[in-house]
Amino acid sequence: MEVKPFRGKHYVFIIIIIVLVSIFAVVYHNTLHGTDKNQNEKYNKSNKETISAFDFDLPEGFSLKAVNETECSIISDDTVVGGFILTNLNSDIIRNPDEEIIVEYLAGTVPSSMKYEYMMGWAEDDSSPIEVGFYIYDPDTNEGKEYTHYLFKKDDKCYDLWLDKLLVDGETMCEILIVSGVDPLAE
């Protein structure tokens, strides 16, 4: 029985596939984490400045961790349970909610492969934040996560406090809203 050597064109095809998969992996990683090699150092150095821009108190057991210049995560037991985002929305939207603009903003936070549903409510006198129940799911599996977003005005800027409903119960949400000053009348 004669053993024939591996054919060259098959070998080239396999190499091309490996290279394409590697390029895809690098592009995907850079999309998620940025391309700046010193990015983590930059955020660690500016963490205190960024957090001071997000001047919110939190209940005991919770802390803030800077993600970037416009976002901080809320951490509990080393788990991200929510966060604050400095949005690009005009702060007047709190006084005069425009559902289309708010949904457009929230849709921008959803990965393109995912779908979303929402339910929104607000006080007519802008005494409390705009509350949005936001469900993000994979249309192929119908698996998803539910978040509550609170859009509110502080220092003429519009912020988004978001909380993961699987990780933060209703009582704790109210406590975060009250202690942070987002909604001192939360119940």
C-alpha positions as CSV (number, residue, x, y, z in Angstrom):
1,M,0.0,0.0,0.0
2,E,1.4,3.3,-1.1
3,V,1.0,6.4,1.0
4,K,0.5,9.5,-1.1
5,P,1.8,12.9,0.2
6,F,-0.8,15.5,1.3
7,R,-1.8,17.6,-1.7
8,G,-0.6,21.1,-1.8
9,K,-3.8,22.8,-2.8
10,H,-5.7,21.3,0.2
11,Y,-2.9,22.5,2.5
12,V,-3.2,26.1,1.1
13,F,-7.0,26.0,1.5
14,I,-6.6,25.0,5.2
15,I,-4.0,27.8,5.8
16,I,-6.3,30.4,4.2
17,I,-9.2,29.3,6.5
18,I,-7.0,29.5,9.6
19,V,-5.8,33.0,8.6
20,L,-9.3,34.2,8.0
21,V,-10.5,32.9,11.4
22,S,-7.6,34.5,13.1
23,I,-8.3,37.9,11.4
24,F,-11.9,37.6,12.4
25,A,-11.0,36.8,16.1
26,V,-8.6,39.9,16.2
27,V,-11.2,42.2,14.7
28,Y,-13.9,40.9,17.1
29,H,-11.6,41.3,20.1
30,N,-10.6,44.8,19.1
31,T,-14.3,45.7,18.5
32,L,-15.1,44.6,22.1
33,H,-12.0,45.9,23.9
34,G,-10.5,48.6,21.7
35,T,-7.1,48.6,20.0
36,D,-5.1,50.8,22.4
37,K,-2.5,48.6,24.1
38,N,-2.5,51.0,27.0
39,Q,-6.2,51.3,27.2
40,N,-6.5,49.5,30.6
41,E,-3.7,51.7,32.0
42,K,-5.4,54.8,30.7
43,Y,-8.7,53.8,32.4
44,N,-7.0,52.8,35.6
45,K,-5.1,56.1,35.8
46,S,-8.3,58.1,35.0
47,N,-10.6,55.9,37.1
48,K,-10.7,58.4,40.0
49,E,-11.3,61.3,37.7
50,T,-14.1,59.5,35.8
51,I,-15.8,58.3,39.0
52,S,-15.7,61.8,40.4
53,A,-17.6,62.9,37.2
54,F,-20.2,60.3,38.3
55,D,-20.8,61.7,41.7
56,F,-23.4,59.2,43.0
57,D,-23.6,57.6,46.4
58,L,-24.5,53.9,46.5
59,P,-25.9,51.7,49.3
60,E,-23.5,49.6,51.3
61,G,-22.1,46.7,49.4
62,F,-22.1,48.5,46.0
63,S,-19.2,50.4,44.4
64,L,-18.5,52.2,41.1
65,K,-15.9,51.2,38.6
66,A,-15.0,53.4,35.6
67,V,-15.6,51.8,32.2
68,N,-14.6,54.9,30.2
69,E,-15.2,58.6,30.3
70,T,-19.0,58.3,29.9
71,E,-19.8,55.1,31.8
72,C,-19.3,53.5,35.2
73,S,-20.3,50.1,36.3
74,I,-22.1,49.4,39.6
75,I,-20.4,46.4,41.2
76,S,-21.6,44.1,44.0
77,D,-19.7,41.0,45.1
78,D,-17.3,41.4,42.1
79,T,-20.3,41.3,39.7
80,V,-21.5,44.1,37.4
81,V,-25.2,44.6,38.4
82,G,-25.8,47.9,36.6
83,G,-24.2,51.2,35.7
84,F,-24.4,54.9,35.0
85,I,-24.0,56.2,31.5
86,L,-23.7,59.9,30.6
87,T,-25.9,59.9,27.5
88,N,-25.8,62.2,24.5
89,L,-29.5,63.0,25.0
90,N,-30.6,66.6,25.6
91,S,-31.5,66.8,29.3
92,D,-34.8,68.5,28.4
93,I,-36.0,65.1,27.3
94,I,-36.7,64.4,31.0
95,R,-39.2,67.3,31.2
96,N,-40.7,66.5,27.8
97,P,-40.2,62.8,27.0
98,D,-40.0,61.9,23.3
99,E,-40.5,58.1,23.2
100,E,-39.0,57.8,19.7
101,I,-35.7,59.5,20.7
102,I,-35.4,57.5,23.9
103,V,-36.0,54.2,22.2
104,E,-33.5,55.1,19.5
105,Y,-30.9,55.8,22.2
106,L,-31.7,52.5,24.0
107,A,-31.7,50.5,20.7
108,G,-28.1,51.8,20.2
109,T,-27.0,49.8,23.2
110,V,-28.3,46.5,21.8
111,P,-25.9,44.3,19.8
112,S,-27.1,44.1,16.1
113,S,-27.9,40.3,16.4
114,M,-30.3,40.9,19.2
115,K,-33.9,42.1,19.4
116,Y,-35.6,44.2,22.1
117,E,-38.9,45.1,23.6
118,Y,-39.6,47.9,26.0
119,M,-42.2,49.5,28.3
120,M,-41.8,53.1,29.3
121,G,-43.3,55.3,32.0
122,W,-42.7,58.8,33.5
123,A,-44.3,61.3,35.8
124,E,-46.0,64.2,34.1
125,D,-44.3,66.8,36.3
126,D,-40.7,65.4,35.7
127,S,-40.5,64.7,39.5
128,S,-39.0,61.3,38.9
129,P,-36.8,59.7,36.2
130,I,-38.1,58.2,33.0
131,E,-38.3,54.4,33.7
132,V,-37.9,51.9,30.9
133,G,-38.3,48.2,31.2
134,F,-36.0,46.9,28.5
135,Y,-35.8,43.2,27.4
136,I,-33.0,42.2,25.1
137,Y,-33.2,38.7,23.5
138,D,-31.7,36.5,20.8
139,P,-34.4,36.0,18.1
140,D,-33.1,32.5,17.4
141,T,-33.3,31.1,20.9
142,N,-35.6,33.6,22.6
143,E,-33.1,33.7,25.5
144,G,-32.5,37.2,26.9
145,K,-32.0,39.5,29.8
146,E,-34.2,42.2,31.3
147,Y,-32.9,45.6,32.4
148,T,-34.5,48.6,34.0
149,H,-33.2,52.0,32.7
150,Y,-33.8,55.2,34.6
151,L,-33.1,58.3,32.5
152,F,-32.6,61.4,34.7
153,K,-31.3,64.9,34.6
154,K,-28.3,66.0,36.7
155,D,-26.3,69.2,36.2
156,D,-28.0,69.8,32.9
157,K,-26.9,66.4,31.6
158,C,-29.0,63.4,30.9
159,Y,-27.8,60.2,32.6
160,D,-29.0,56.6,32.2
161,L,-28.9,54.4,35.4
162,W,-29.4,50.8,34.2
163,L,-29.8,47.8,36.5
164,D,-29.9,44.1,35.6
165,K,-33.3,42.8,36.9
166,L,-31.9,39.2,37.5
167,L,-29.2,40.6,39.8
168,V,-31.0,43.4,41.5
169,D,-34.4,42.9,43.2
170,G,-37.0,45.6,43.4
171,E,-36.2,46.6,47.0
172,T,-32.5,47.0,46.2
173,M,-33.4,49.0,43.0
174,C,-35.4,51.5,45.2
175,E,-32.5,51.7,47.6
176,I,-30.1,52.5,44.8
177,L,-32.5,55.1,43.4
178,I,-32.9,56.8,46.8
179,V,-29.2,56.7,48.0
180,S,-27.8,57.8,44.6
181,G,-30.3,60.7,44.5
182,V,-31.7,59.6,41.1
183,D,-35.2,59.3,42.6
184,P,-35.3,60.2,46.3
185,L,-39.0,59.4,46.4
186,A,-38.7,55.8,45.0
187,E,-40.9,53.2,46.5
